[in-house]
Amino acid sequence: MDHITTELQNLGIQTMPQFPGVQLYPDLNPVDVYRAVIIEQLQSITGAEPQIINNAVQWTQDLKHGDLMLPVPALRIKSPKPDELAKQIAEKFESPLIEKPSADKTFVRFFFKPEPYAKLVLPSVLKNKEDYGFNGSLGREDPSNSSSKKQKMVVEYSSPNIAKEFHTGHLRSTIIGGFLVKLYSRAGWDAYSLNYLGDWGKQYGVLTQGFEKYGSEDELQKDPVKHLNEVYVKINQDNSKEQEPLKPLLKRKEELEKLKLPTKQAKPAKGEKPPPPPELTAEQEQELQQIEADIEKTKEDLAAIPSIDEKARQFFARMYKGDPAALKDWQRFRDLSIEAYIQMYARLNIHFDEYGGESTVKEENMERAAQVLQKKNISEDSKGAVIVDLSKHGAPKLGKTLVKKRDGTSLYLTRDIAANTERFEKYHFDKMIYVIASQQDVHVAQFFKILELMGPPYSDIVAKCEHITFGMVKDPKGQTMSTRKGTVVSLADSLDHAKEFMHDVMRKNQDKYEQVEKPEATADILAISAIMVQDYSGKRINGYNFDMEKMTSFEGDTGPYLQYSHARVCSMERKTAIPADQLLTADLSLITAKEGIELVRLLAQWPDVFLNTYKTREPVTVLTYLFKMTHQLSSCYDAKDTSNRNAKTMSVMYAETAEKKAALMALYASARQVLSNGMKLLGLSPVERM
C-alpha cells in the first residue's frame, strides 16, 4: 500500500477515498484505486450513492472501449435523461489518473492515463509476486477484516471406482476439483480435498470372479490397476454372454411399455375433449404379462446356475456382512488401486487430504437415516424394497428412487445420505462442493431433496452443499467411453504418448535441449499442460472429444503455447540478469509504445479476473485471460518504431539505454509473474526452459 500512497501523493491525491458499505482492496487490486476515484467524482457530480455507483461501474469487453465504463441508467437517477447525464459527467469529471471521459450515448467510458497506471500496476506485481491478484479476505467470515476466521470448505472430486483404470473420463472431475480447491484457498478459505472412492458394491463380486479366472499375480504387481481393469472387462464380456437370453425379452417389454406412455399431441380446440390416453390391446396386455413372467423365470434359471451376476450378488452380501474371506481380496485391490492413483494424481499436481469411500460409511449412520425416512413417511415399502417417491413430496420431475434393496443391502444413495452427515461432523464445514458429472444430475438432485425433506440436522447440512456439474469427455470419435465394454482411453497411456511427442519436439533443438536440466520431466509437464488446457478450453457444462493431435499442437491456444510464452520470458530474464531491486526502481515512463501500454492495462485486470472467476468457478475465465495476455505479450516483441527504421521498440536486447532496458524488463517480468500465477491457479506447473 505504501507505494500506492506515494504515487497518489505525487499526483496530488493525499488520501485514498473510502466509502461505507463499499469493499475495495486497493492494496491488492490497482483498478480499485481507480474505482475509488470514480466513485468519489460521480458521487460529487450526480449525488448517487457510493454502493450504487460501485455496482454500476463495469469492465469493458475490449480495452478499446475503455478500462472501465458506466452505463448511466444503472445510477437510477430519473433526471436529467441518461444521455444528458452522461455528457455532464464527461464534462465535469477531473482526475490526474484518468483521461477526460468520453460520453457514448448513455455510456461513460474511462481511459486510465498510461504513465501513472504503469507506476501503480507494475510495482504491485513485482512486490506481491506469487500473491499478486489473489484476495485472501474473500473466504473469511468478515471479508472486511483480514484477521477474522477463515471459513471451511470441503470439495469432493475425482472419486474413481477402485480397480478401474484411471481414464480420461475421470480427468474432468479431478482437475476441476483441484482447480476449485486452489481457487478457494487463494480466496482465503480453509479448503480440504476429499476423494470419495467407489469401493463398495456388487461389481467387486464380479471383479473377484474375474481375477480367479483371468488374473495373474505377476501382472497384478507390475501394474495393478491396468491388470484389474483388463480382468474386469473380460469377466463382463462373459457376463454379457450369460445374460443373452434376457435381452430380447427386456427389449420387447420396453417396446410394449412405451405404448402405454402418452405422446405429445396438439392441444384440442376450444370445447373439444382431449383424446383418451393410449392403451394396450388385450393381446398386447396378455403378451406383456407373459414376458414379465418369462423374465422372472429366466432370472431364476440364471441364478440357479449360478450365473456370474448371481455369484457377484452373493459375494457382495458376504462382504456386507463382514465376511473376512470375502473382504480379503477386496482390501488388497483397494490398497493397490489407491497407491496407483496417488502416483497419477502427483503427475496432475493434485493432492487429497482424505481418501474416503463408500466402504467407510458407518452402518449405524445409514440405519439412523433409514429410520428418519421411515418415521417421517418419506420412504415406503415396494415389493420388499424401500423407495422414496419424490413426486409425492413436491418434486415430480425427480420421480422414484431406491434406497434399500429387497435383500437389505444399501445403495449408493443410502451411503451418500449418511456420508454427508459424517463429513459435517468431521469438518464442520461452512460449504461443501460435490464435483460430479452431468450424467448424475438427477441422482444428486434426488440426494439433496431427500436430505432437505429429512429436516434438521440433515436439511441444515445440505443447505451448505452445492453440486458443480460438468459435461462428459468422449473418445476422439465422439463416442461415450465405458470401462465395462473396454472402450475407455487410459489417462496414463495418453500422458505417456503426449510426453513422448513433446520430448521429440524438444530434441529437435539440440542446443536448447541440452540446457534443460530434466528434459523427461519437462516433457511430462508439457504433456499434462496440453491435456489440462484442452479440458479447460470451454465452459464446464460443455463436453469435448479427447483429441490428442489437437491438444499437443504448438499452434493456437494450447497448453504448449502457454508454456512456451512463460519459458520465453524466463529466457529473457536470464539473459538480461537485471537485479529485482533495479526493476522496482525502473523509470516506467519510458514504456511509451502502445503495445506496452496495452500490456500494462491487461496485467492490471488480473485481480478482477480472479474475482470474477471466484464468482463463476469457471477455469475458462482464467484461461481466456491468459491467452489474451500472451497474445499481447507476443505483439510487444514485434512492436516497431516506424520513426527509427522500423526498430523493435519493445526489445530488451536492443534497448538504446540501460534505463529503457530496465523499464521493459520490469514489464516483461510482471507479465511472466501474472502468467505464472494464472497457470498455477489452473494446476499447471510453469516451465522455465523447454
N, C-alpha and C positions, 0 to 999 in steps of 0.2 A: 504493500500500500504506500510505502514511503516514496518510491519513485513516481507513483501516480500523483501524489500530493505535490511533489516538487515540480513536475511537468505542468500541472494545472496552475500552480502559483506563478510559474514563468510566463504563463499566458494571461495572468491577471485574475484567475479564478482562485480565490483564497480558501474557500471551504467547499467540500463536496455536498451538494444538495441532498437532503434526506426527507422522506415523506412517511407519515404514519400510515400503516396498512399496506405499504408498497415494499416488497422484499427485493432489494437489489444487492448484487455481490461485486462491486467494482474492483475489489482486490483479486477476484478470481476471473472476472469477465470484463475485458476492456470496453465492450459495447455497452455495458451497464453504466459506464461513465457518461456516455452519450445519451442514454435513456434518461438519466437523471437531469441532464442539461435540458433535454427536450421537454420533459415533464414540467420543469421549473418555468421554462419560457411559455409553454402552452397554457399552463395554469394562469400565468400573468396576463396573457393575451385574451384567453377565452373564458376564464373563470371555471373551467371544468375541473372536476375532482381528480386528484392525482391517480387514484386507482383506476378510474375510467380511462384516463389518458394512457396509463401503462398497459392496460389491456387492449387499447386500440392501436397502439404503435406496433407495426408488424415488420417482418422480414420482407424483402422483395424476392421474386422468383429469379431475378437476374440482376447483377450489380449495375448494369447499365440503367436500371430504373431507380437506382439509389441504394444506400446502405440500409436505410430504414424508410418506411413510408407510413403515412397516416391516412386512412380512409375517414374523411371528416365526419360523415354521418354517424360513425361509431362514437363520437363525442356526445351524442344525444342532445345537441343544442338546437332548439327549434328555430331561432332567428339569430343572425341572418341565414339565408339559404346556404347549403353546403358548399356550392361553388364560389359564392361570395366570401364565405368564411375562409375557404382555402386561400384565396387571394390576400385576405387580411393577414392571415398567419404568415404567408410568404413575405409580405411587405414588412411586418413588424419584427420578425424573428431575427435576433442578432446573437452570434456566439463566435468566439475565436477558434472554436473547434470544428465548426460546421459552416460549409459554404452557404450562401444565400439560398434558402429552399426554393423549389420550383412548384408552382401550383398547376396541377394537371387535372383539369375539371374538378372533381370532388376529392382528389388526392393531393397530399403534400408530400414531396419527395425530399429526403435529406441525404446530402452527399458530404462525407466527412473530409476535412482538409487533410491531404496526404502527409505532410511533414509531422504535425503533432500526433497523427494516427500511428505512424511508424514508431514514434518515440514512446507511445503508450503500449503498443502491442508487442513489439519485438523484445524489449527488456522483460516484459511479463512472461513471455515464452521461455527466454533464456534463464531467468531466475527460478521459475517454478518447475522447469524441466519436465520430468515424467508426471508431475501433478497438474501441469497446465491444462485447463479446460474442464477439469473434474471438480465437482462440488460435493464435498463430504458432509455438507449440512442438510442435504435433502432427506436423508434417511433417519434423521434424529427426531425425537419426539417433539422438539421445538426447533424447527429449521432456522429460526432467527437467533438461536443460542447454540453456538458451536460446541459448548461444553455439556449440553443436555444429553440424555441417554440415547444410545443407538437402538433402533428398532431391530427386531429379529425377523429374518426371512429364511424360509426353507424352500428349496427348489428340488422337486423330484423329477429326474430326467434319465434318459438313456434306457434303463430298465429292460435289457435283453433277457431272453429265456436262456437259462443255463444249458450247456451242452449244445447250443446252437451257434454256428459260426457268426461272428460279428460281421454283418454285411452292410452294404451301402444304405439299405433301408433304415438301419439303426443310426446312421450318421446324423440325420437331421435333428432328432431329439437330443442327441449327445452334444452337438456343437451349439444348438440354440439354447439348451440348458446351461452349458458352460458360459456362453455369452451373457445370459441373464444374471448368473452369479457374479461375473465380473462387473456388469453394469450396476447392479445394486450395491456391490462392495464399494465401487468408486463413488457411489452416491451416498456413502456413509452408513449403509445398513450392515448389520452383523449377519452375513449370508452363509448358509450351510448348503452343501451339496449332498443329495441323497439319491442313491441308486437302489431302486426297489425291484429286485430281480424276480423274473418269472421262474420260480424254483419249486413249484408245487403243482400237482395235478396228475391226471391220468396219463399224460404224454410221457411221464417218466417210467410208467409201466411199459409203454411202447418201446422206449429207448433201451430199457434193461433187456427186453427180449431181443432187440436188435443187436446189442453188444454180445449177448450169448451166442447168437447165430453168426454174426459177421465181424465181431470185434477182434482186435489184436492188441495185446499188452505193449508190444514194441511200438506200434503206431500211436497208441494212446500216450506213451511217454514222450514221443517225438513232438507231436502236435495234437494235444488232447482235444481241443475244440473242433479242429478240422476233421479229425477221425470220427468223433462222436456225431458230427454233422452228417458225414458220409453214411455212417451206420443208420442214423435216423431216417435219411432219405430212402435207403434200401428197404428197411422194415416197413416204411409207409407204403412203398410200392407193393410189397407183399400184402399188406393190409387192404389196400385198394382192390387187389385181385379177389381177395376173400369176400369183399363186400359187393362184388359184381351182381349177384342175384337180387340185391336190394335196389339197384339203380333204376331199372325200368319201372319198378313198382312205385318208387318215390317220384319219378318223373310224371307218371300218369296221375298219381294222386294230386300233384301240384297243378296239372292241367285242369282236372275236374274242379279243384277248389277255386281256381281263378274264374271259372264260370259263375261262381256264386258272388264274386265281387262286383259291386256296381261300377259301371264305366261312366266316364264323363259324357253327359248328354246336354243338348241345348235346353235352355230354360223353356218350360211350356208357356204358351201365350196366355195372356191375362184371362182368367176364367176357366182355363183348361186344367185338368188334373195331371200331376206328374205321372209318368209311366210306372208301372209296378216294378219292384226290384227283380233282378234276374233270378230264376230258379232252375235247379237241375230237373231234368225229366225223371220219371220214376225209374227208368232203366239206368240212367246215369247215377242216381242216388244209390241204387242197388249195387252198381259197379263200384262206387266209392267205398261202400261198406265192406264189400268183398276184398277190395285192395287193402284197406286198413287191416282186415283180418289176416291177409296174406303177408303183410309187412310184419305184423306181430309174430306170426308163425315162423317167418324167415329169420327174424332176430333171435327167436328161441332156438332154432336149429343151429345158427351160428354160435350162440352162447354155449350150446351143448357140446360143440366140437372139442374144446372151447376155441373160439377164434382169437386172433391177436387182440382185437378190441376188448373181448370179454376178459382175457388174461390181464390186460392192462387195467381194466376196471377193478378186478380182484386184487391186483398188486397195489393199486393206489389205496384201496380200502385197508390193506395191511399197513401201508405207510401211515395212513391217517390214524391208525390205532397204535402207532409207535413200535411196530414190529422191528427189532434190531436187524434181522437178516434183510428185510426189505429196504431199510434205511442205509445199509452199509454202502452199496454201490452208488445210491443217490448222493450221499455225503461226499464220496470221492469225486463224482462227476462235478458236483457243485464247487468243491475246493479247487479242482484243476481249472474249471471254467473261469473262476474269479481271478486266479493267478494269470491266466492268459489275457483276460480283459484288462487287467491293470497295466500290462505292457502296451496294449493297444491305446488305452487312454493316455498313457505317458506320451506317445507319439503325437497325440492330438492336443497336448497341453491341458489335459483335463485331470482334475484330482477330486476324489469323493471323500467327504468326511465320514460317510457311513455307507456300508453295503448291507442293506436290509433285504427283505424278500417276503413273499407270501408265507414261506415256512416259518418265519419268525413271529408272525402274528399270534397272540396268545388266545388259546381256546376259550378261556373264561370271558375275554372281552367280546368274542364273537357270540358266545351264548347270551351274554348280557344284552347285546344289541338285538339278538333274536327275540328275547323276552320283551324288550321295549316295543318292537314291531308288532308283536302279538297283542300285548296289553293295550296298545293304542289303536288296535284294529287296522293297522297299516298293511300287515301281511295277512294271507289267508291260505287255507289248505286247498290244494288242487291235485286230486288223484294221488295223495300221499306225499307230494312235493309241497314246498312252501313258496308262494309267489307274492309279488306286490303288483297290483293292478293300478298303475298311476292315473289311468283315465278316471278312476273313482275318486281321485284326490286332486282334481283341478289341473291335471296335465295330460289331456287326451292324446297329444302327439307322442308322448313317451311310452304309451302302451303298457304291456305287461313285462315283468322281468322275474327271473327265477332267483331265489336267494338260498334255497336248500334243495338238494336232490332227494329223490324217493329213498335212496339208501342212507340218507342222513349226512352225506358228505357236503362240506361247504363249497361255495363257489367264489370266483374272483370278487364278485360284488360284496359278498359277506365279509371277506377279508379286508376289502377296501374300507368298509364302514368302521370296522374295529381298528384298522391301522391308522385311520385319520385321528381317532381319539388318542391312541398310543403316542403318536408324534407330538400332539399338543402337550400331553403330559410330560414328554421328554424335553421338548424345546421351548414350550410356552411362547410360540411364535406370534408375531403381530400380523404376519402374512405368510401364506404358503401358495406356491405355484406348482401345478401339475402340467408338465410339458408332455402332451400326448397327442398322437396323430389324429387327423380329422376322421379317420375310419372309426375311431372310438368316441366320436362326439356324443352319440346317443347314450352310450354306456356312462360317460362322465356326467351327462345331464341327469340321467336316472339316479346315479350315485348321489349327486348333490341334492336332488329333490327329496330323496328318501331321508337324508340327514336333516334337511330342513323340516320335514314332517315329524321327525322324531322328537323335536323340541329340545330345550336345554338339557345337557351341555352340547349335544350334537349340533343343534342348529346354530349355536353361538360360534362354534369352531368353524363350521362350513362357511359362515359369513365372512371369515377371514381368508377363505380359499378362492383360488381363481384357476381356471383351465386356460392354458395357452395352447392353441391348436396349430397345426401346420399341414401342408399338403404332402403328398407321398413322393418318394423317389422311385422312378421306374427304370427299367433297363434301357440300354441305348436305343432300342426299337419302340420304346413307349409302352412296354408290357409290364404288368404288375408282377413283382417278384414273390416267390413262395419258397420257404425253406422245405416244406413237406414235399413239394414237387421237384426240388433241387434246381430251381431257376434263379436263385439269388446270386448277386455279384459280390464276391468276397472283398471286404474292405482292405484286408491285409494284402491280398493279391493285387488289388487296384493301386494301393500305395506303393507296393514294390515295383509295379510296372511303371508308374509315373516317376518314381525315384530313378530308375534306370534310364528313362527317357531324359530326365533333367541332367543326370550325370553325363550322358552322351553329349548333350548340348554344351555343358561346361567344358568338357575335354576338347572341344573344337578350338578354343582359345587357350593354347598351352601356356602362354606367359601368365595370363590371369589365373589359370587353373593351379599353377604351381604356388601362387600366393595365398590360396585358400587353405587355411590350417586343417580343416576337417572336411574334405570335399564330399565324402559319402553322407555325412550328417547334414551338410548344407543341401545336398541334392534331395534328401528326405524332407527337409523343411520346405523346399520349393514345391515338392510333390504335394505335401499337406496343404500348403497355401493354395495351390491350384484347385484342389478338391473343395476346400472350405469356401473359397471365393465364389466358385460356381454356385454352391449351395446358398450363399448369402445374396446372390445377384437379383433376386426377386423378393416380393413380399412373402412372409412365412406361409400364408394360406395357399400360395401357388406351388404346385408340384413341378418337377422337372425331370428330364431324362438324364441319366448318368452318362455323359458323353466325354470320354477321356481325351479324345483328339482336340475337342474344343477347349477344354479346361487347361490343357498343358501348353496352349499356344502363347507365344510372347507378343502376339498381335492383338490389339484391342484391350478391353478392360478385363484383364485376367490376374490371377494370383502372381504368376511370374513377372508380369509387368509392374505390379505394385512393389514386389521385392527388388526389381531392377532399379526402380526410382529411388528407393531407400539406399541401396548399395552405391548408386552413383554419387549421391551427396556425401556418403561416408568416404568415398574415394577422394572427393574434393577436399574434405576436412583433413584427411591425412596429408595430401599434397601441400596444402597451404600452411598447415600446422600453426594457425593463429591461436594464441592462448585465449581461454574463456574470458579472462578479465578485459582483454582488448576488445572482444566482441561487445561486451557490455558498455564500453565507453566509446564505441564507434560513432562517427558522425553520420547519423541516419538520414540527414537532409540530403546526402549525396545519392540516395535512391530516388531518381527522378524519372526513369523510363516508365512508361505506362504499364508495361508488363510487370515490373517490380511492385508498383503501387497496387496493381490488381491482386498480386500475391499477398501483400500485407492485408488487404481487405478480406481475402479468403481465410487467412490464418486467424484473423480476429473473430471469425464466425465459429471456430471450433467449440468454444464453451456453449454457444447456443445450439450447435448441432448435438452436443452431448445432452443438453437439457431436453431438446426435442426428442431424442432417442429414449431418454428416460420416460417420456410420456407415451411414445409409440411402441417401445420394446421391439422395434424392427431393426435388425442388423443392417438392412439395405440402406437405412438412413445414414449410417456411418460410412458404408462402402461407397455410396454415391458421392458423398462429400470428398472422400479420399481420392477418388479418381478425378474429380473436378479439380482438386488441388494439385495433383500430379500433372495434369494436362497444363495447368497454368505454370507450374514449375518448368515443364519442358519448353513452354513458349519463352520463358525467361532466358534459357540457354541460347535460343535462336534469335533473341531480340537484336535488331540492327540500329545503328545510329547513322541515318542517311546523310547527315551533315558532315560525317567524318569517314568517307569512303566505305560506307556500309560496315563499319567496325562493329564487333559484337559488344554492345554497350553494357550488357549484363554479365560479361565473362569475368570471373575472378582471376583467371590466369593471365588475362590481357589487360587488367585494370591499370589505368595510367598512373595511379598513385597508391601508396600503402594505405592511405585513409579510405580510398574508394574500395580497395580490396577488402578491408576490414568491414566496411558497411555492407558490401554484398555478401560476405561470408556470414555476417550476423543474420541476414535474411535467409540464406540457404540453410544455416544451422537450425534456425527456428522452424523452417519447413520440414527438415528431417525430424525434428523433435515431435512436431504435431503428427507427422506421418507415423512415426513410431508409436505414439500414444494411441492413435486410432487403430493401428494394426493389432496392438496388444489387447485392446478392448475387445476386438473380434476373436482373440485367441490365437493370433498369428505370431510367429517369432521373427522379427525383422532381422535380415542378414546384413552383414557389413561388407562382405565380398561374395562374388558369385561368378 
